Amino acid sequence: MDTIVTPRHVGILTSGGDCPGLNAAIRGIVRAGHAMGIRFTGFRDGFRGLVHDRTMELDDAILSGILTNGGTILGTSRDKPHRMMIGGKMQDMTGAIVDTYRRHHLDALVCLGGGGTQKNALHLKQAGLNILTLPKTIDNDVALTDITFGFDTALGIATEAIDRLHSTATSHRRIIVVEIMGHRAGWLALGAGIAGGADVILIPEIPYDIDKVTASIRARTLAGKRFSIVAVAEGAMSLEEAAKTEALVRKLDNATSKAEKKKAADKLTALQEAHVEHTVRLTRRLEEMVGQEARLTILGHLQRGGTPSAGDRVLATQLGTRCAELLRDGVSGVMVAARNGGAEPVPLEEVAGQKKLVPRDHPWVTAARLVGASFGD
């Protein structure tokens, strides 16, 4: 944790995927900061806005009415400071970002984002900038924070979708497979599966055996159940796919040349990103093996949009106002984490590159098993 002189001019950007609560967090930071005498400049479209110096002054008029709006008034992108496509060529734009920071006489920069943003923020800290971050993502996979804003809203949307699918599933005696976001973490599918009463929940952290999944669905049919709901995280893997992933990770770790590393990394990325094809294949196999009509619903970006829930508005405001207090106190080099009902600074070095995944013995997993949900293991 670094200490700086109390800042007078601070930059803010949002990076990575959009999610509900970003505007509430911006509002919390700026309104609290204004009362402390801090001026704020927003940078549009993530780190690219810093490169191209795309700014907007964050005053009270801009903040009015944004609390309930989804998305982000600043816009966002997935650009990385050290790997950005400029003029058709991948370039390291760290120097240009530092120049923009200095040109605006910024005392600190606040970055709102998920796991990738934490790594990029640490990179800029190491380049000499005063950085603070806030953890946002519907995936809830940022390390060392109890929860990320955006998760609660997405959880409610995914749960409502499962609720709605129950009626068509029972009317037609179908297996309904619903793919839920989460990147490579199962928090969203697990939570929505429990809340929506899914009969099967498949998450990346617990590789599944297709025979055990079909056995659980057949058992429901024999018990007189008319339908089955299967909640699948987009990163879910069968035992076979998990074994392939582990083998590729080992190859990547043991590679001795850049060519070998690139080949293994490309194969690993392709395997991890083929979630749509995976869920389509899973749906077909369930239909064939169980002998019951199966239908697939992919919720996709629907889960990231819309009005933030009350829970996300409160969390984002709490983290945002705490960020303003840390700025006032001259703290930098930290992520403002939700911890034990409060908000605490955590060094970026401890967060960057880490993921919060679902432990196999997590209370949610135990609860789901006790009410009869199958994880296919």
TITORLO-806287 format. One line per 8 residues: number of its first residue (from 1); their letters; for each residue x, y, z of C-alpha. Coordinates in pm, 1 decimal, m for minus. Each point is the difference from the previous one (the first is absolute). Layout:
NUM) a) X:Y:Z | ...
! end
This chain:
1) mdtivtpr) 0.0:0.0:0.0 | 146.3:332.6:m108.4 | m49.5:342.8:157.4 | m20.3:319.4:m204.3 | m85.4:363.2:61.3 | m377.5:52.5:17.3 | m99.4:27.7:m368.6 | m180.5:294.7:m155.7
9) hvgiltsg) m57.2:m139.0:m351.1 | m90.0:m366.0:m64.0 | m75.6:m191.8:m317.2 | m262.8:m276.5:m25.6 | m50.9:m269.9:m264.2 | m203.4:m316.7:m41.4 | 161.4:m299.5:m168.0 | m92.6:m351.5:m114.6
17) gdcpglna) m358.6:m112.9:m46.6 | m282.5:229.3:104.1 | m215.1:m95.3:296.7 | m270.0:146.9:222.0 | 129.8:221.6:280.6 | 278.8:178.2:m185.3 | m191.2:328.3:m11.2 | m92.4:m32.7:366.5
25) airgivra) 368.6:m46.4:85.1 | 105.3:301.1:m209.9 | m268.3:206.5:172.7 | 113.8:m115.6:345.0 | 366.1:83.4:m65.0 | m65.1:340.2:m153.1 | m272.6:127.6:233.0 | 197.3:m96.4:309.5
33) ghamgirf) 321.3:130.3:m155.6 | m152.4:335.2:m92.4 | m87.9:54.9:366.0 | 370.5:m55.4:76.3 | 114.0:255.7:m257.4 | 108.9:m249.4:m266.7 | m62.5:65.6:m370.6 | m66.8:m295.3:m233.2
41) tgfrdgfr) 60.0:m55.7:m370.9 | m150.5:m303.8:m169.9 | 184.1:m180.8:m278.3 | m220.6:m155.6:m267.6 | 23.6:m358.4:m125.8 | 236.7:m143.7:257.1 | 378.4:17.5:m35.1 | m37.1:98.0:m365.0
49) glvhdrtm) m148.0:329.0:120.0 | 321.8:70.7:185.9 | 203.7:m64.7:m314.3 | m215.1:225.9:m218.6 | m77.4:252.1:277.0 | m379.6:m38.8:m24.9 | m137.5:175.0:306.9 | m316.3:125.9:165.3
57) elddails) m24.7:210.8:314.3 | m193.5:m180.8:271.2 | m213.7:270.9:157.7 | m328.5:m10.7:188.9 | m206.1:43.7:m317.9 | 159.8:m309.5:m157.3 | m64.3:m205.6:315.4 | m367.9:90.1:22.5
65) giltnggt) m223.5:m299.7:m67.1 | 273.9:m256.4:m71.5 | m43.4:m205.8:319.7 | m270.0:m219.0:m155.4 | 157.9:m29.7:m345.0 | 177.3:m315.4:m115.2 | 322.0:6.0:m201.8 | 246.7:285.9:43.0
73) ilgtsrdk) m19.1:365.3:m99.3 | 374.4:m12.4:m71.9 | m17.4:m288.2:m246.0 | 239.9:m292.6:24.0 | 234.3:m226.2:m195.0 | 217.5:m304.7:55.6 | 321.4:172.5:m111.2 | 318.9:m65.3:196.9
81) phrmmigg) 248.1:285.5:50.0 | 294.5:m213.3:m112.1 | m178.9:m178.5:m286.1 | m226.8:234.7:m192.9 | m90.7:m9.7:m369.1 | 99.6:336.8:m145.5 | 1.5:54.2:m376.3 | m34.7:m371.0:m66.0
89) kmqdmtga) 303.2:m84.8:213.7 | 22.4:m131.4:357.6 | 194.2:252.7:206.0 | 105.5:73.2:356.4 | m177.3:327.4:84.1 | 109.2:25.2:361.6 | 214.5:304.4:m76.8 | m289.7:181.1:m167.6
97) ivdtyrrh) m221.9:m69.8:301.8 | 262.9:135.7:237.7 | 30.2:310.4:m220.4 | m378.3:60.5:14.8 | 2.1:m47.8:378.4 | 280.0:256.4:35.9 | m149.7:243.5:m251.7 | m324.0:18.9:200.0
105) hldalvcl) 200.0:38.8:323.2 | m186.3:m295.9:150.4 | 82.4:m94.7:356.1 | m160.2:m345.6:m31.1 | m197.7:m221.8:m237.2 | m296.9:m217.0:102.1 | m67.0:m307.4:m216.8 | m331.9:m184.0:28.1
113) ggggtqkn) 21.7:m352.4:m135.1 | 36.8:m374.6:41.9 | 298.3:m233.1:14.0 | 164.8:129.1:m316.5 | m31.8:358.9:118.1 | 175.2:m86.1:327.6 | 300.1:m130.5:m198.4 | 2.2:303.5:m228.2
121) alhlkqag) m25.5:232.1:298.7 | 297.5:m167.5:165.8 | 193.9:45.7:m324.3 | m72.1:375.2:10.8 | 92.6:16.1:368.4 | 335.1:m155.9:m88.5 | 35.2:268.6:m269.4 | m14.1:261.5:273.8
129) lniltlpk) m368.3:100.3:16.8 | m210.5:26.8:315.7 | m278.6:m254.8:m52.2 | m311.6:m115.5:184.6 | m250.3:m256.4:m130.8 | m351.7:m122.8:69.2 | m104.6:m364.3:m66.6 | m285.4:m38.5:m247.5
137) tidndval) m116.3:m302.0:m196.4 | m310.0:m214.5:m24.6 | 234.8:m301.7:27.0 | 84.8:74.8:366.6 | 349.2:m143.4:m58.6 | 224.0:287.5:116.4 | 228.8:m117.5:279.7 | m5.0:131.1:358.8
145) tditfgfd) m341.6:164.5:m15.4 | m309.2:m165.3:145.4 | m209.4:107.5:m298.0 | 29.1:213.5:m312.9 | m263.3:249.7:m105.4 | m195.0:m119.3:m303.4 | m30.5:m353.9:136.4 | m321.8:51.8:196.1
153) talgiate) m184.0:147.0:m299.7 | 116.8:m275.1:m235.6 | m93.7:m263.3:257.4 | m354.3:136.5:12.6 | m29.3:5.7:m379.7 | 129.9:m357.2:m39.4 | m230.1:m122.1:277.3 | m303.5:164.9:m160.2
161) aidrlhst) 90.3:m165.1:m331.0 | 6.9:m343.6:164.0 | m332.1:76.4:170.7 | m156.2:80.5:m337.7 | 144.2:m312.1:m162.3 | m169.5:m225.0:254.5 | m343.6:53.2:m155.2 | 97.3:m98.9:m353.7
169) atshrrii) 210.3:m288.9:131.2 | m287.7:m159.4:188.2 | m257.0:72.6:m272.6 | 201.2:m192.9:m259.4 | 172.7:m259.3:222.7 | 336.9:138.2:m105.6 | 356.5:23.1:118.1 | 85.7:369.7:m0.1
177) vveimghr) 369.8:86.7:m9.0 | 77.6:361.6:87.1 | 352.0:139.1:m50.8 | 99.3:263.9:253.8 | 297.4:237.5:m13.1 | 287.8:m1.5:245.1 | 315.4:m22.7:m212.0 | 197.2:m282.4:167.7
185) agwlalga) m170.0:24.2:339.7 | m324.8:m166.1:103.3 | m140.8:253.8:247.1 | m278.0:129.0:m225.1 | m119.2:m340.9:m123.3 | 21.1:m143.0:350.8 | m194.8:282.6:162.3 | m263.8:15.8:m274.0
193) giaggadv) m24.9:m379.0:m5.1 | m75.4:m8.6:372.1 | m238.4:297.5:m6.0 | m177.7:m124.8:m313.3 | m29.5:m360.9:115.3 | 216.5:m151.8:m275.4 | 20.6:m378.4:13.5 | 352.1:m15.2:m142.6
201) ilipeipy) 268.2:267.8:52.2 | 321.4:m24.3:m201.4 | 287.6:232.3:88.7 | 367.9:21.2:m107.2 | 131.5:m85.4:345.6 | m173.6:m340.5:4.4 | 58.4:m190.1:m329.3 | m297.7:m220.9:m79.2
209) didkvtas) m56.2:m356.3:m116.7 | m272.0:0.0:m270.2 | m115.9:m345.5:112.9 | m63.9:130.4:352.1 | m188.0:300.9:m136.6 | m227.2:m218.7:m212.0 | m48.9:m243.2:288.8 | m128.4:282.6:220.3
217) irartlag) m243.8:114.5:m271.1 | m124.5:m356.2:m60.8 | m55.7:m38.7:375.1 | m220.4:308.9:m4.9 | m202.8:m141.4:m290.2 | m47.3:m332.3:180.1 | m116.7:193.9:306.4 | m276.4:155.7:m211.3
225) krfsivav) 163.0:339.2:m62.6 | m107.1:154.4:m331.5 | 311.2:209.0:m66.3 | 358.9:78.4:99.6 | 182.7:332.6:8.0 | 375.5:m8.3:m64.0 | 192.2:318.4:93.6 | 336.5:4.5:m178.7
233) aegamsle) 276.7:252.0:63.8 | 161.4:112.7:m325.3 | 334.2:m142.0:117.5 | m135.8:m339.5:113.8 | 205.2:m301.7:m107.8 | m44.2:m373.4:m21.2 | 260.9:m223.1:162.9 | 156.3:m56.5:m342.9
241) eaakteal) 19.9:373.9:m73.3 | 144.8:67.3:344.8 | 272.7:m259.4:m64.9 | 83.7:166.4:m334.7 | 14.8:339.9:169.3 | 235.4:m127.3:270.6 | 225.4:m159.6:m263.8 | 17.5:327.1:m195.3
249) vrkldnat) 78.4:196.6:317.6 | 286.4:m239.9:70.5 | 127.7:39.9:m357.2 | m16.4:377.0:36.9 | 188.9:m11.9:330.9 | 265.8:m233.0:m139.1 | 42.9:166.4:m339.9 | 359.0:100.7:m68.6
257) skaekkka) m50.6:218.7:m305.7 | m231.1:287.3:m96.8 | m143.7:m210.0:m284.1 | m89.8:m285.1:236.6 | m153.6:240.6:249.6 | m208.3:171.9:m268.2 | m125.0:m330.8:m139.8 | m104.7:m127.9:342.4
265) adkltalq) m151.8:337.0:96.6 | m202.3:19.6:m322.7 | m136.4:m352.6:47.9 | m86.0:73.9:362.7 | m178.9:323.6:m91.3 | m196.3:m172.6:m277.2 | m109.3:m275.4:238.1 | m102.2:244.1:272.7
273) eahvehtv) m189.8:232.4:m234.7 | m198.1:m270.8:m182.1 | m278.3:15.2:259.6 | m287.5:48.7:m245.5 | 101.1:m305.1:m202.8 | 42.3:m191.0:325.6 | m349.9:84.8:123.2 | m154.6:m84.7:m338.1
281) rltrrlee) 172.6:m341.4:4.3 | m106.8:m57.2:360.0 | m364.1:73.7:m84.6 | 3.8:m242.3:m293.0 | 164.2:m274.4:205.6 | m253.4:36.9:280.3 | m285.3:m30.7:m249.3 | 154.2:m310.2:m157.1
289) mvgqearl) 101.5:m171.6:324.5 | m314.2:75.1:201.4 | m247.0:m33.9:m288.4 | m178.3:321.7:93.6 | m29.8:319.9:m204.3 | 264.0:255.6:101.2 | 12.6:371.3:m72.1 | 284.2:248.8:52.7
297) tilghlqr) m27.3:362.1:114.6 | 313.7:218.2:6.0 | m58.4:309.8:210.8 | 314.7:177.1:m124.0 | 32.4:375.8:40.5 | m356.7:27.0:127.0 | 152.3:m67.8:342.5 | 226.0:306.5:m13.6
305) ggtpsagd) m257.3:261.8:m88.6 | m283.0:188.6:158.4 | m62.1:186.5:322.4 | 231.8:m93.6:288.5 | m161.8:m172.8:295.6 | m35.1:175.9:333.5 | 280.0:m220.4:133.5 | 239.6:104.7:m275.1
313) rvlatqlg) m87.0:367.5:40.4 | 74.0:m17.7:372.1 | 324.6:m195.6:m49.7 | 126.9:223.1:m280.4 | m81.1:312.9:202.5 | 171.2:m142.6:308.0 | 316.2:m91.0:m191.8 | m4.9:329.5:m191.0
321) trcaellr) m27.3:218.7:308.2 | 268.6:m204.5:177.7 | 221.8:56.8:m303.9 | m49.6:374.9:40.7 | 101.8:m26.0:367.4 | 316.3:m189.6:m95.0 | 79.1:265.1:m261.9 | m44.7:270.9:262.6
329) dgvsgvmv) 234.6:m190.7:232.0 | 263.8:m25.8:m271.2 | m20.7:m378.6:m46.1 | 80.8:m159.5:m335.5 | 110.4:m332.4:m149.6 | m308.1:m181.2:132.1 | m330.9:m155.0:m97.5 | m296.5:102.4:214.8
337) aarnggae) m141.7:m339.1:101.8 | m328.4:m98.4:161.0 | 110.4:m173.9:319.6 | m210.3:m114.9:295.8 | m279.4:247.2:m71.3 | 239.4:291.5:m42.3 | 243.5:127.6:m260.2 | 374.1:m46.7:41.2
345) pvpleeva) 309.4:80.9:m210.2 | 189.2:m304.6:m132.7 | 341.8:36.8:m169.4 | m23.7:m43.8:m377.2 | 294.9:m239.3:9.5 | m213.2:m244.0:201.3 | m297.8:21.7:m237.0 | 144.7:17.7:m351.9
353) gqkklvpr) 19.3:m332.8:m180.3 | m209.8:m181.1:261.6 | m350.6:m142.7:m42.4 | m268.7:m75.9:255.2 | m145.2:m336.0:m103.5 | m270.3:m213.2:162.8 | 149.6:m241.0:256.8 | m141.5:m352.1:m27.6
361) dhpwvtaa) m101.0:17.5:365.7 | m157.9:346.6:m19.1 | m324.4:29.4:202.6 | m195.3:73.7:m319.2 | 121.1:m328.3:m153.8 | m93.1:m187.2:317.5 | m345.7:161.3:8.0 | m63.5:m83.6:m366.3
369) rlvgasfg) 93.3:m365.0:55.3 | m223.4:m24.2:307.1 | m306.4:114.6:m195.0 | 70.0:m260.3:m267.4 | 188.2:187.4:m273.6 | 252.3:m206.4:m194.7 | 345.2:130.1:m93.2 | 69.9:m301.3:m217.8
377) d) 288.4:m114.5:219.5
! end
